[in-house]
């Protein structure tokens, strides 16, 4: 794929694919609910489709056509023994949430994934599940495949999370549906709360008070009809592009603006971009709005602490925004980036170097010495190492050059944003697919 520097401002209104986190949970909760769940705006990405395939293997009838999905729920205890290992593909969300949901089943199962996913740490979800009585076995290195054996009943747990993680929290809450006592989870800082919102919407007995999440088992879930909002993690790349290209004025419609996910908006606003939320509304506990970003001169900021869980997936592209901002940007407390689809801190450093930015890589972040103006177009083909967010971050950075980026493995963006390059073109960017 070839992405050329923007010669004109980016302008227009676009939509982005449905929220990936919510799309996963629509399928998972719909599968174990009573009745039918239907959703429009579903994200038909590779990750979400992996979740669908796993539940189909367990006897759940799921119809999916483009952005519409219909799940015929089998109830809390209606899943069937899969005839083969469940393949989560590249999806950490699928694997970790399934680990919780399947820990309380009456059948055993093995969950595996692609080579990248099988290198990602799983002890942080397996260990607290074991404290609930789950019988989970990992490889010696603490990675997948996960082998889950049936247990008579899971125990409740009162768990202080050492590190904020929406996936680990969600796994414990899903396991709690099959426990004999309540599950109580305390986070050191808030992480995205889609599981809490969706569980309540489906009818679970779940409360949140002063940062303490409590799920009481015993209530059955009920299918529902809903619309999935646009994914702010996908919108982030469009907004970052507009922030980097002078004169840009872009609106992304119907985006989820859950407060646990809007760190990207806070940071871009702090850097100087003009951000306006229009047409605000709420459905199933999830706030949504049209986000308008108008380019303004940018300045460096510090991104650390409680802000990190609210924008951890957006840090790769923010690093490139920082490269064209005036002054120093510090990213800290982001060591989790080293165990994502790739070592994203190393990949961010590789990309910043290729684009001619001034920076220092740190164990848990980086310092970027920004300077307004054009970045350097990479002299060689940039390879995102199969990481969808790095591929999109490199492409956005290319818009702030006077040259052209040659991007290898552009197809990996389909993991979360299959129409990404088409969206850039709709806003006026020059994107060209190379012939094989």
Buried (B, 14 or more C-beta within 10 A) or exposed (E): BBBBBBEEBBBBEBBBBBBBBBBBBBBBBBBBBBBBBBBEBBBBBBBBBBBBBBBBBBBBEBEBEEBEBBBBBBEBEBBEEBEEBBBBBBBBBBBBBBBBBBBBBEEBBBBBBBEBBBBBBBEBBBBBBBEBBBEBEBEEEEBBBBBBEBBEEBBBBEBEBEEBBBBBBBBBBBBBBBBBBBBBBBBEBBBBBBBBBBBBBBBBBBEBEEEEBBBBBEBBBBBBEBBBBBBBBBBBBBBBBBBBBBEBBBBBBBBBBBEBBBBBBBBBBBBBBEBEBEEEEEBBBBBBBBBBBBBBEBBBBBBBEEBBBBBBBBBBBBBBBBBBBEBBBBBBBBBBBBBBBBBBBEBBBBBBBBBBBEBEBBEBBBBBBBBBEBBBBBEEEBBBBBBBBBBBBBBBBBBBBEBBBBBBBBEBBBBBBBBBBEBBBBBBBBBEEEEE
